[in-house]
């Protein structure tokens, strides 16, 4: 006889995941342990970002697939850094290795960073063509393409997994990128510090665009990346939430899009960018110069309601209740960011309690 599942446990698996190896990495094997712990405590997905060091998403996703049995795996790639055949092949192989647990996410890097790497900027046109090529290759087509990505006279996957094609997710903030996700993708990941109102606004843009494109709007899943800081000492909470927030809000254009979608006061961004620590960067991202702790003093410029509305802080029970608000306004799945799986046991217990109370 199969044991009854704990109330809220299935909803926790369906609706919550976590980053592994956030930030800079010295030992990538820690990511395997974090994925195993995430699966053990009942989370349903691990998310892997792309960094050109000890965090290559294809290699790490492959390792995680063999060290876990049921947790979903989302690997992030910068769209123009690989030949389309390589991208499609990696994702198809990951589906085969993992038993259809892999999800492919495309991210748009800051254009200046891509230029520094000598890679073409990730435009919507390039991304749309890449998505189309990948899907055609997964369907078994031989692709003859000439366009913004280059000239590929005859590319195909000689051996294919043959199972479910990997869902394609896109990270988006502004209206144009949200519309793009609705038109072309299987899901969209919203940015940290997008408030519940911002999620509601974003969801409407995505689903309206999907419907206008003749797609099922409810088939485009809304994922939200939320900073969580449960049961942390005050100084650590300020670094995890406030210090990290500065690394987003100080970026021209980037921070503006978050503030716009939330309906917040953009004048605060001018104050943040005028702070001596930020003004002296001359365009270099703050997280490449300062630790989160070193940005806590700058974070004092952020209105408290921005942090209250855009993150989940306090006790584990308070964080769980705050996270329910994001599900209520349209998020299908939440990516917990800022705490390691080894520290999330109390939070997952409270999440199961809160989910069960909602009948989920």
C-alpha positions as CSV (number, residue, x, y, z in Angstrom):
1,X,0.0,0.0,0.0
2,X,1.3,3.4,-0.9
3,X,1.7,5.8,2.0
4,X,-0.5,8.9,1.9
5,X,1.3,12.0,0.7
6,X,1.7,14.8,3.3
7,X,-0.8,17.6,2.8
8,X,0.7,20.3,0.6
9,X,3.6,18.2,-0.5
10,X,2.5,17.7,-4.1
11,X,1.8,21.4,-4.5
12,X,5.2,22.2,-3.1
13,X,6.8,19.9,-5.7
14,X,4.6,21.4,-8.5
15,X,5.0,25.1,-7.6
16,X,8.4,25.7,-5.9
17,X,12.0,25.3,-7.0
18,X,15.4,26.8,-6.1
19,X,18.7,28.0,-7.6
20,X,21.7,25.9,-7.2
21,X,25.2,27.4,-7.1
22,X,24.1,31.1,-6.9
23,X,26.8,33.7,-7.3
24,X,30.5,32.9,-7.8
25,X,31.6,29.3,-7.5
26,X,34.8,27.7,-6.2
27,X,33.6,24.0,-6.0
28,X,30.9,23.1,-8.5
29,X,30.3,19.7,-6.8
30,X,28.4,21.7,-4.2
31,X,25.7,22.1,-6.8
32,X,25.1,18.3,-6.9
33,X,24.6,18.2,-3.2
34,X,22.3,21.2,-3.3
35,X,20.2,19.5,-6.0
36,X,19.9,16.3,-4.0
37,X,18.9,18.3,-0.9
38,X,16.3,20.3,-2.8
39,X,14.8,17.0,-4.0
40,X,15.0,15.5,-0.5
41,X,13.0,18.4,1.1
42,X,10.3,18.2,-1.6
43,X,11.1,21.0,-4.0
44,X,10.2,20.4,-7.6
45,X,12.9,22.1,-9.7
46,X,16.5,23.3,-9.6
47,X,17.5,26.3,-11.8
48,X,21.1,26.7,-13.1
49,X,22.4,30.0,-14.4
50,X,25.1,30.5,-17.0
51,X,28.5,31.8,-15.9
52,X,31.8,31.4,-17.9
53,X,33.7,29.8,-15.1
54,X,32.8,26.8,-12.9
55,X,29.1,27.0,-13.7
56,X,28.5,25.8,-17.3
57,X,24.8,24.8,-17.4
58,X,24.9,21.9,-19.8
59,X,27.6,20.1,-17.8
60,X,26.1,20.8,-14.5
61,X,22.6,19.9,-15.7
62,X,23.9,16.5,-16.9
63,X,25.5,15.8,-13.6
64,X,22.4,16.8,-11.7
65,X,20.2,14.5,-13.9
66,X,22.3,11.5,-12.8
67,X,22.3,12.4,-9.1
68,X,18.6,12.9,-8.8
69,X,15.5,11.0,-9.9
70,X,12.4,13.3,-10.1
71,X,13.3,17.0,-9.6
72,X,13.0,19.1,-12.8
73,X,16.1,20.8,-14.1
74,X,16.2,24.2,-15.8
75,X,19.4,25.2,-17.6
76,X,19.9,28.8,-18.6
77,X,21.9,29.7,-21.8
78,X,22.7,33.0,-23.4
79,X,21.1,32.6,-26.8
80,X,23.9,33.8,-29.1
81,X,26.8,32.0,-27.5
82,X,26.3,28.7,-29.2
83,X,25.6,27.4,-32.7
84,X,21.9,26.5,-32.9
85,X,22.6,22.9,-33.6
86,X,24.7,22.7,-30.4
87,X,21.9,24.3,-28.3
88,X,19.3,22.0,-29.7
89,X,21.5,18.9,-29.3
90,X,22.4,19.7,-25.7
91,X,18.7,20.2,-24.8
92,X,17.6,17.1,-26.5
93,X,20.4,15.1,-24.8
94,X,19.4,16.5,-21.5
95,X,15.8,15.3,-22.0
96,X,17.1,11.8,-22.8
97,X,19.5,11.8,-19.8
98,X,17.0,13.1,-17.3
99,X,13.9,11.3,-18.4
100,X,12.1,14.4,-19.8
101,X,12.9,16.6,-16.7
102,X,14.8,19.3,-18.5
103,X,13.7,22.8,-19.4
104,X,15.7,25.2,-21.5
105,X,15.8,28.9,-20.5
106,X,17.2,31.7,-22.7
107,X,18.4,34.8,-21.0
108,X,19.3,38.2,-22.4
109,X,22.6,39.5,-21.2
110,X,23.5,43.2,-20.9
111,X,24.5,44.2,-24.5
112,X,27.8,45.7,-23.4
113,X,28.7,42.4,-21.8
114,X,28.0,40.5,-25.0
115,X,30.0,43.0,-27.0
116,X,32.9,42.5,-24.6
117,X,32.7,38.7,-25.2
118,X,32.6,39.3,-29.0
119,X,29.1,37.7,-29.2
120,X,26.2,39.2,-31.2
121,X,23.6,41.0,-29.1
122,X,20.6,38.9,-28.1
123,X,17.8,40.6,-30.1
124,X,14.2,39.4,-30.2
125,X,14.7,38.6,-33.9
126,X,17.7,36.4,-33.2
127,X,16.0,34.7,-30.3
128,X,12.8,34.0,-32.3
129,X,14.8,32.4,-35.1
130,X,16.8,30.3,-32.6
131,X,13.6,29.0,-30.9
132,X,12.1,28.1,-34.3
133,X,15.3,26.3,-35.4
134,X,15.5,24.3,-32.1
135,X,11.8,23.2,-32.4
136,X,12.3,22.2,-36.0
137,X,15.4,20.1,-35.2
138,X,13.6,18.4,-32.2
139,X,10.8,17.5,-34.6
140,X,13.2,15.7,-36.9
141,X,13.5,18.3,-39.7
142,X,16.6,19.0,-41.7
143,X,16.9,22.8,-41.5
144,X,18.1,25.1,-44.3
145,X,18.4,28.5,-42.7
146,X,19.9,31.9,-43.8
147,X,19.1,34.9,-41.6
148,X,20.2,37.0,-38.7
149,X,21.9,34.0,-36.9
150,X,24.0,33.1,-39.9
151,X,23.8,30.6,-42.8
152,X,23.2,27.0,-42.0
153,X,22.5,25.1,-45.3
154,X,21.8,21.6,-43.8
155,X,21.6,21.0,-40.1
156,X,19.8,18.2,-38.3
157,X,20.0,16.0,-35.3
158,X,21.2,12.6,-36.6
159,X,20.0,10.8,-33.4
160,X,17.1,12.2,-31.4
161,X,15.6,11.5,-28.0
162,X,12.1,11.2,-29.5
163,X,10.4,12.1,-26.2
164,X,8.8,15.3,-25.1
165,X,10.7,18.4,-26.5
166,X,12.1,20.6,-23.8
167,X,9.9,23.5,-22.8
168,X,11.5,26.9,-23.6
169,X,11.4,29.6,-21.0
170,X,12.5,33.2,-21.4
171,X,13.6,35.7,-18.8
172,X,11.6,38.9,-19.2
173,X,10.9,42.2,-17.5
174,X,9.7,44.9,-19.9
175,X,6.5,44.9,-22.0
176,X,8.2,44.0,-25.2
177,X,10.0,40.9,-23.8
178,X,6.9,39.8,-22.0
179,X,4.9,40.0,-25.2
180,X,7.7,38.0,-26.9
181,X,7.4,35.3,-24.3
182,X,3.6,35.1,-24.9
183,X,4.1,34.8,-28.6
184,X,7.0,32.4,-28.8
185,X,7.7,30.6,-25.5
186,X,6.3,27.9,-23.2
187,X,7.0,30.0,-20.1
188,X,8.4,33.3,-18.8
189,X,10.6,33.9,-15.7
190,X,9.9,37.2,-14.0
191,X,12.7,39.1,-12.3
192,X,13.5,39.4,-8.6
193,X,11.7,42.3,-6.9
194,X,8.8,42.3,-9.2
195,X,5.9,42.8,-6.7
196,X,2.6,40.9,-6.6
197,X,1.1,43.8,-8.6
198,X,3.9,43.6,-11.0
199,X,3.3,39.8,-11.4
200,X,-0.4,40.6,-12.1
201,X,0.6,43.2,-14.7
202,X,3.2,41.0,-16.3
203,X,0.8,38.0,-16.5
204,X,-1.8,40.0,-18.3
205,X,0.8,41.2,-20.9
206,X,2.0,37.7,-21.5
207,X,-1.4,36.1,-21.8
208,X,-2.8,38.8,-24.0
209,X,0.1,38.4,-26.4
210,X,-0.3,34.7,-26.5
211,X,-4.0,35.0,-27.3
212,X,-3.3,37.6,-30.0
213,X,-0.8,35.1,-31.5
214,X,-3.4,32.4,-31.7
215,X,-1.9,30.4,-28.8
216,X,-3.6,29.1,-25.6
217,X,-2.8,31.9,-23.1
218,X,-3.0,29.5,-20.2
219,X,-0.4,27.2,-21.7
220,X,2.3,29.8,-21.2
221,X,3.5,29.3,-17.6
222,X,4.5,32.2,-15.4
223,X,7.6,31.6,-13.2
224,X,8.7,34.1,-10.6
225,X,12.1,34.5,-9.2
226,X,11.7,35.7,-5.6
227,X,14.4,36.6,-3.0
228,X,13.7,34.8,0.2
229,X,15.3,35.4,3.6
230,X,13.6,33.3,6.2
231,X,14.7,33.4,9.9
232,X,17.9,35.4,9.1
233,X,19.7,37.7,11.5
234,X,19.1,41.4,10.7
235,X,22.5,42.0,9.2
236,X,22.4,39.0,7.0
237,X,18.8,39.8,5.9
238,X,19.9,43.3,4.9
239,X,22.7,41.8,2.7
240,X,20.6,39.1,1.2
241,X,17.7,41.4,0.4
242,X,18.8,45.0,0.4
243,X,22.4,44.5,-0.9
244,X,21.2,42.2,-3.6
245,X,18.4,44.6,-4.6
246,X,21.0,47.3,-5.3
247,X,22.7,45.1,-7.8
248,X,19.5,45.2,-9.9
249,X,18.2,48.7,-9.3
250,X,21.5,50.4,-10.1
251,X,21.6,49.1,-13.6
252,X,20.3,51.7,-16.1
253,X,17.3,50.4,-18.1
254,X,17.2,47.2,-16.1
255,X,16.1,48.7,-12.7
256,X,13.8,51.1,-14.6
257,X,11.8,48.1,-16.1
258,X,11.3,46.6,-12.6
259,X,10.1,49.9,-11.2
260,X,7.8,50.5,-14.1
261,X,6.1,47.1,-14.0
262,X,5.5,47.6,-10.3
263,X,4.3,51.2,-10.6
264,X,7.0,52.5,-8.2
265,X,8.7,55.9,-8.0
266,X,11.6,56.0,-10.5
267,X,13.1,59.0,-8.7
268,X,14.5,56.6,-6.1
269,X,16.7,55.1,-8.9
270,X,18.3,58.5,-9.4
271,X,19.3,58.6,-5.8
272,X,20.7,55.1,-5.9
273,X,22.8,55.8,-9.0
274,X,24.1,59.1,-7.5
275,X,25.5,57.3,-4.4
276,X,29.3,57.6,-4.5
277,X,29.8,53.8,-4.6
278,X,27.5,53.4,-7.6
279,X,28.5,56.6,-9.5
280,X,32.2,55.6,-9.3
281,X,31.5,52.3,-11.2
282,X,31.2,54.1,-14.6
283,X,28.8,51.5,-15.9
284,X,30.4,48.4,-14.4
285,X,27.9,46.2,-12.7
286,X,28.0,46.7,-8.9
287,X,28.1,42.9,-8.1
288,X,31.4,42.7,-10.0
289,X,33.0,45.2,-7.6
290,X,31.2,45.0,-4.2
291,X,29.9,42.2,-2.0
292,X,26.3,42.3,-1.0
293,X,27.4,43.3,2.5
294,X,29.3,46.3,1.0
295,X,26.1,47.5,-0.6
296,X,24.0,47.5,2.5
297,X,24.6,51.2,3.1
298,X,23.4,52.0,-0.4
299,X,20.3,49.9,0.2
300,X,19.2,52.3,2.8
301,X,18.0,54.5,-0.1
302,X,15.4,51.8,-1.1
303,X,11.9,52.5,0.3
304,X,11.0,49.7,2.8
305,X,7.8,48.9,0.9
306,X,9.8,48.0,-2.2
307,X,11.6,45.3,-0.1
308,X,8.3,44.2,1.6
309,X,6.4,43.9,-1.7
310,X,9.2,42.5,-3.8
311,X,10.8,39.8,-1.5
312,X,9.8,37.4,1.2
313,X,11.4,38.2,4.6
314,X,10.7,37.4,8.3
315,X,10.0,34.1,9.9
316,X,9.6,31.0,7.8
317,X,5.9,31.2,8.4
318,X,5.7,34.8,7.3
319,X,7.8,34.1,4.2
320,X,5.4,31.2,3.3
321,X,2.4,33.4,3.7
322,X,4.0,36.2,1.6
323,X,4.8,33.7,-1.2
324,X,1.1,32.7,-1.4
325,X,0.3,36.3,-2.6
326,X,2.4,35.7,-5.7
327,X,0.6,32.5,-6.5
328,X,-2.8,34.3,-6.0
329,X,-2.0,36.9,-8.7
330,X,-0.8,34.6,-11.5
331,X,2.5,32.9,-10.7
332,X,2.4,29.2,-11.7
333,X,5.7,28.3,-10.1
334,X,8.1,30.2,-7.8
335,X,11.9,30.1,-7.9
336,X,13.2,30.6,-4.4
337,X,16.4,32.7,-4.5
338,X,18.8,33.7,-1.8
339,X,18.7,30.8,0.6
340,X,20.5,27.4,0.2
341,X,18.4,24.2,0.1
342,X,20.2,23.1,3.3
343,X,18.6,26.1,5.1
344,X,15.1,25.7,3.6
345,X,13.7,22.9,5.7
346,X,11.6,25.1,8.0
347,X,10.5,27.2,5.0
348,X,9.3,24.1,3.0
349,X,7.4,22.9,6.1
350,X,5.6,26.2,6.3
351,X,5.0,26.3,2.5
352,X,3.2,22.9,2.8
353,X,1.1,24.2,5.6
354,X,0.2,27.4,3.6
355,X,-0.5,25.4,0.4
356,X,-2.7,22.9,2.2
357,X,-4.6,25.7,3.8
358,X,-5.4,26.9,0.3
359,X,-6.6,23.5,-0.7
360,X,-3.6,22.9,-2.9
